[in-house]
């Protein structure tokens, strides 16, 4: 995926998670194995209101990646629902609150 512009503090984590879900969903629906999600970004920016929280985030040791299981194969890709997605071994740090910058 190429993204023209990205708010590194508020957008990156959400984008990675949602597009990885989509990658897995498309693979499952096409009876394939997901391999990798490639993410290219253009204008990456950190707002000054986010700098202190980014410093905290950078000190955190990442956990092992969770795994995703898609429990059902639907006939129509639009018929998948939240219950079809099972996340195993998801661990996270305490949340960091970022303000949205208009």
Secondary structure as UniProt FT lines:
FT   STRAND          2..7
FT   TURN            8..11
FT   HELIX           12..29
FT   TURN            30..31
FT   STRAND          40..45
FT   HELIX           48..50
FT   HELIX           51..59
FT   STRAND          67..70
FT   HELIX           77..79
FT   HELIX           82..84
FT   STRAND          85..88
//
